Amino acid sequence: MDNREQHRARAKISVLVVDDHPMFRDGLVQALRLEDDLEVVGEAADGNEALLKARQLEPEVMILDINLPGLNGHQVARHLKGELPNISIVFLTAYHDSEQVLHTMRVGASAYCPKDITPAKLVDIIRDVARGLYVVDDERLDERALSAWIQSNIEQLGGAYIVDSEEHYIPLSPREMEILEYVTHGMSNKEIAHKLQISQQTVKNHMTSILKKLNVEDRTQAAVNALRRGWVRMEDGNS
């Protein structure tokens, strides 16, 4: 019996798909529904809806984008791993660098995949994580191997990650991401304060926190850094 036949012999794997782009999300859902052993039980378009649907449906696997309105994917994962630890989370993102992958696996992901992944490969990964495996850079890992991989990558990244891992690589809060989105569009603190109906001092306080979390010296570096990781949304800065 081959791998596909073994999975068909089991109950269907329930999947929740979370992505804010309707066309991409619909295409992904349609591709997954072609598989006899997968069942798409729900969809969500933002982080808050993702949490709500996950609590209601308790899927075995969640396909989750990092760059979401409201709560980002990392924040969703943190909440779910505390509340529903049995959900396997497959991050599907257009952004890829070593720090991003490492942080994502540390917050509770079971797999980290680029958005240009083939449907067949993604389906195989869904099956793998449903069986309790972890997938990083095409490697299938058990829990012990994942722990070793994380430790090895922390050491390779050097002291900053080790000394301050809970500060520099925690994703920004929804308000901080909102402010940084406006920064990426060239808005001043005064303009941001007017837009959000908060004081300029509050904006400055948020910017101080943003610079610290991203370990950068100025707002331009913060914007570039956050955009590269997908923590803020360039296309929706004025929403």
Stockholm file with secondary structure:
# STOCKHOLM 1.0

chainA/1-239         MDNREQHRARAKISVLVVDDHPMFRDGLVQALRLEDDLEVVGEAADGNEALLKARQLEPEVMILDINLPGLNGHQVARHLKGELPNISIVFLTAYHDSEQVLHTMRVGASAYCPKDITPAKLVDIIRDVARGLYVVDDERLDERALSAWIQSNIEQLGGAYIVDSEEHYIPLSPREMEILEYVTHGMSNKEIAHKLQISQQTVKNHMTSILKKLNVEDRTQAAVNALRRGWVRMEDGNS
#=GR chainA/1-239 SS CCHHHHHHTSCCEEEEEECSCHHHHHHHHHHHTTCTTEEEEEEESSHHHHHHHHHHHCCSEEEECSSCSSSCHHHHHHHHHHHCTTCEEEEEESCCCHHHHHHHHHTTCSEEEETTCCHHHHHHHHHHHHTTCEEETTEEECHHHHHHHHHHHHHHHCHHHHHHHHHHTSCCCHHHHHHHHHHHTTCCHHHHHHHHTCCHHHHHHHHHHHHHHHTCSSHHHHHHHHHHHTSSCGGGTTC
#=GC SS_cons         CCHHHHHHTSCCEEEEEECSCHHHHHHHHHHHTTCTTEEEEEEESSHHHHHHHHHHHCCSEEEECSSCSSSCHHHHHHHHHHHCTTCEEEEEESCCCHHHHHHHHHTTCSEEEETTCCHHHHHHHHHHHHTTCEEETTEEECHHHHHHHHHHHHHHHCHHHHHHHHHHTSCCCHHHHHHHHHHHTTCCHHHHHHHHTCCHHHHHHHHHHHHHHHTCSSHHHHHHHHHHHTSSCGGGTTC
//
